[in-house]
Each structure stands twice: as C-alpha cells, then as structure tokens.
Amino acid sequence: MASKTRSRRIVLLIVILLFGGASIGLFATAHYYFHKQANDFKRKLVVGMPIDKVEAAVGQPEQRLEKGMVLEHWGDGRRRILTKRASVYYVVPKSIHRILLLWDDNGRLAGIEHHLN
C-alpha cells in the first residue's frame, strides 16, 4: 500500500512539474513575442528621419499631438505637457506598448519614447 501511495505522489509531482514548465514556456514565448513587436517597430526608425519616411516605414499614428498639449499618463509614462510635436503609436498588443515619436520644428524625428502599461 505504501508503494502505491509513493508511486501516486511521484506521478503527481511529475505532472505538476510538466504543467509548471509548460506554463513558464508559454509565458516566456508570449513575453518575447509582445516585446519583439515593439522592438521591431523601433528598429525601423532613426532619429533625424523626416515625417513622410517615418510614416512610410511604420504607418499612420493613432494620435497627433501638438506642442503644448497634455500627454496623458499611461503605464510608466507620466502625464506632462509636450514641448515638441508628437505622434502616438500603440504597438501590438496595444494594451501594453505605447510609442511616442517626438518631432523637431523641421519635421524630423527628434526622439523615441517607449511606455509600457
């Protein structure tokens, strides 16, 4: 009888370890995929690019913000008044990544900010 109980415990432990390992692998894969999308988006951009080339590379922004407008708090990005024109992109998954592109007065990319929710 003790041998049967011990065998069941070993089988239960193996099942728990397998499910635990599978869930960790699934989480790691999803984490990699979600952050890969944002990194691929940022790799297409170079500071100094004109607006038309940026939009050709990454598409139209979700929002265009003018200098002096308020950028709302989102995840790790604080609420603040913009000192430059900006374009807001939400990258897949849109609930996690917000990328803010800042423009200089000549219409060239001046900075890239990545905010995580």
C-alpha positions as CSV (number, residue, x, y, z in Angstrom):
1,M,0.0,0.0,0.0
2,A,2.8,2.4,0.8
3,S,4.4,1.7,-2.5
4,K,1.2,2.6,-4.3
5,T,0.9,5.9,-2.4
6,R,4.5,6.7,-3.2
7,S,4.0,6.0,-6.9
8,R,1.0,8.3,-7.0
9,R,2.9,11.1,-5.3
10,I,5.8,10.7,-7.8
11,V,3.3,10.7,-10.8
12,L,1.6,13.8,-9.3
13,L,4.9,15.6,-8.8
14,I,5.9,14.8,-12.4
15,V,2.5,16.1,-13.7
16,I,2.9,19.3,-11.6
17,L,6.4,19.9,-12.9
18,L,5.3,19.3,-16.5
19,F,2.4,21.8,-16.3
20,G,4.6,24.3,-14.5
21,G,7.3,24.1,-17.1
22,A,4.8,24.4,-19.9
23,S,3.2,27.4,-18.4
24,I,6.6,29.1,-17.9
25,G,7.5,28.3,-21.5
26,L,4.1,29.7,-22.7
27,F,4.6,32.9,-20.7
28,A,8.2,33.4,-21.9
29,T,7.1,32.9,-25.6
30,A,4.2,35.4,-25.2
31,H,6.6,37.9,-23.4
32,Y,9.2,37.6,-26.2
33,Y,6.6,38.0,-29.0
34,F,4.9,41.1,-27.4
35,H,8.2,42.9,-26.8
36,K,9.6,41.8,-30.2
37,Q,6.8,43.7,-31.9
38,A,7.8,46.9,-30.1
39,N,11.5,46.4,-30.8
40,D,10.9,45.7,-34.5
41,F,8.8,48.9,-34.7
42,K,11.6,51.0,-33.1
43,R,14.3,49.4,-35.3
44,K,12.6,50.8,-38.4
45,L,13.2,54.4,-37.1
46,V,16.3,56.6,-37.0
47,V,16.4,59.9,-35.2
48,G,16.6,62.6,-37.9
49,M,14.2,60.8,-40.4
50,P,11.5,63.1,-41.9
51,I,7.9,62.6,-41.1
52,D,7.0,61.1,-44.5
53,K,9.7,58.4,-44.3
54,V,8.6,57.5,-40.8
55,E,5.0,57.1,-41.8
56,A,6.1,55.1,-44.9
57,A,8.0,52.8,-42.5
58,V,5.5,52.4,-39.7
59,G,2.2,53.7,-40.9
60,Q,-0.1,56.4,-39.7
61,P,-0.1,57.3,-36.0
62,E,-3.1,56.8,-33.7
63,Q,-2.8,60.4,-32.5
64,R,-1.0,63.5,-33.4
65,L,-0.3,65.9,-30.6
66,E,0.9,69.5,-30.9
67,K,3.4,71.4,-28.8
68,G,1.7,72.5,-25.5
69,M,-0.9,69.7,-25.5
70,V,-1.1,67.4,-22.5
71,L,0.2,63.8,-22.8
72,E,-2.0,61.7,-20.5
73,H,-0.4,59.3,-18.0
74,W,-0.2,55.8,-19.4
75,G,1.7,52.9,-17.7
76,D,5.2,54.1,-16.9
77,G,4.8,57.3,-18.9
78,R,3.9,60.2,-16.7
79,R,1.3,63.0,-17.5
80,R,3.1,66.0,-18.9
81,I,2.8,69.0,-21.2
82,L,4.6,68.4,-24.5
83,T,7.4,70.7,-25.6
84,K,7.5,69.2,-29.1
85,R,5.0,67.9,-31.6
86,A,4.4,64.2,-31.2
87,S,2.9,61.2,-32.8
88,V,1.5,58.3,-30.7
89,Y,1.6,54.7,-31.8
90,Y,0.1,51.7,-30.0
91,V,2.1,48.6,-30.9
92,V,0.7,45.0,-30.7
93,P,-0.6,44.3,-28.2
94,K,-2.0,47.8,-27.9
95,S,-2.8,47.5,-24.3
96,I,0.9,47.1,-23.4
97,H,3.1,49.3,-25.7
98,R,2.7,53.0,-26.4
99,I,5.5,54.5,-28.5
100,L,5.7,58.3,-28.6
101,L,7.7,59.9,-31.5
102,L,8.8,63.4,-30.9
103,W,9.4,65.8,-33.8
104,D,11.6,68.9,-34.1
105,D,10.5,72.1,-35.7
106,N,11.8,71.0,-39.1
107,G,9.6,67.9,-39.2
108,R,12.3,65.4,-38.4
109,L,12.3,62.7,-35.8
110,A,13.8,64.1,-32.6
111,G,13.2,61.3,-30.1
112,I,11.5,58.0,-29.4
113,E,9.9,57.1,-26.1
114,H,8.6,53.7,-25.3
115,H,6.0,53.5,-22.5
116,L,4.9,50.2,-21.0
117,N,1.4,49.8,-19.4
